Amino acid sequence: MTADDSFGRLDDDDYPAYTMGRAAEMIGATQGFLRAIGEARLITPLRSEGGHRRYSRYQLRIAARARELVDQGTPIEAACRIVILEDQLEEAQRINAEYRRAAEKSGPPAA
């Protein structure tokens, strides 16, 4: 991948652009917290060629939500489960909205 390719991907929510240190700083957490939610399988950072963890903006949003829950006193394992369920619900609602829009475009069913 060239520098031009990397620059073009910065708008991609799934592009692993952030190092562990920068990611932790951005969400106001420690690197240990990021490792812990990785161990809990909430997020799986990609690895650079040198083996360093890299995080995407999408992963940082997920991590930030988990940090909010932990800061409120939720155990980390429970926080991770809550975030997973919230993410699944959001995805299901998005799919349902797409189906509704498609159904509205096709009109009422023939009788």
BALUMRO-175043 format. One record per residue (C-alpha): residue in three letters; x, y, z. Coordinates in steps of 0.001 Angstrom, whole numbers, padded with zeros to 6 digits, always signed. Layout:
# BALUMRO-175043
ALAXYZ
...
//
This chain:
# BALUMRO-175043
MET+000000+000000+000000
THR+001396+003369-000950
ALA+001128+006578+001062
ASP-001532+007781-001398
ASP-003590+004622-000755
SER-003321+005104+003011
PHE-004300+008771+002806
GLY-007434+007908+000836
ARG-008517+005401+003481
LEU-008522+007886+006370
ASP-012249+008459+005842
ASP-012855+004701+006161
ASP-014303+003907+009627
ASP-012761+000428+009470
TYR-009233+001503+008511
PRO-006832+000745+011405
ALA-005202+004176+011539
TYR-004510+004595+015268
THR-001755+003142+017411
MET-002584+001797+020840
GLY-001152+004849+022582
ARG-003060+007293+020393
ALA-006263+005236+020648
ALA-006063+005176+024451
GLU-005463+008911+024535
MET-008392+009599+022209
ILE-010919+007733+024360
GLY-009451+008766+027706
ALA-008458+005264+028727
THR-005280+003354+029442
GLN-003531+000965+027113
GLY-004330-001723+029679
PHE-008040-001007+029214
LEU-007688-001515+025457
ARG-005858-004784+026058
ALA-008597-005872+028503
ILE-011453-005255+026077
GLY-009426-007051+023434
GLU-009085-010045+025765
ALA-012848-009849+026400
ARG-013234-010023+022595
LEU-015133-006766+022319
ILE-012717-005539+019661
THR-009860-007210+017838
PRO-007287-004681+016705
LEU-005418-005331+013520
ARG-001668-005745+013760
SER+000941-003794+011863
GLU+003746-005630+010093
GLY+005786-005103+013257
GLY+003049-006664+015402
HIS+001755-003430+016942
ARG-001973-003040+017598
ARG-003861-000663+015292
TYR-007402+000570+015899
SER-010089+001930+013577
ARG-012509+004762+014323
TYR-015318+002207+014582
GLN-013346+000258+017195
LEU-012634+003465+019100
ARG-016353+004280+019277
ILE-017025+000795+020649
ALA-014155+001126+023153
ALA-015343+004573+024257
ARG-018832+003220+024963
ALA-017343+000368+027016
ARG-015241+002888+028948
GLU-018369+004918+029747
LEU-020060+001838+031186
VAL-016991+000820+033192
ASP-016670+004380+034520
GLN-020285+004039+035751
GLY-019319+000934+037731
THR-020227-001839+035291
PRO-017792-004779+035357
ILE-015722-004899+032177
GLU-017129-008263+031017
ALA-020705-006985+031441
ALA-019840-003697+029742
CYS-018444-005586+026757
ARG-021589-007724+026512
ILE-023824-004635+026720
VAL-021870-002900+023960
ILE-022075-005985+021735
LEU-025842-006174+022233
GLU-026256-002442+021574
ASP-024244-002772+018371
GLN-026305-005777+017235
LEU-029547-003901+017969
GLU-028370-000873+015988
GLU-027476-003094+013022
ALA-030859-004889+013170
GLN-032680-001553+013251
ARG-030677-000340+010245
ILE-031559-003495+008281
ASN-035237-003208+009232
ALA-035296+000404+008034
GLU-033790-000687+004697
TYR-036460-003389+004321
ARG-039186-000858+005154
ARG-037879+001593+002552
ALA-037678-001160-000070
ALA-041238-002296+000740
GLU-042561+001268+000482
LYS-040945+001687-002951
SER-042460-001521-004289
GLY-045964-000500-003191
PRO-048680-002542-001508
PRO-048806-006299-002166
ALA-051138-007411-004963
ALA-054410-008874-003732
//
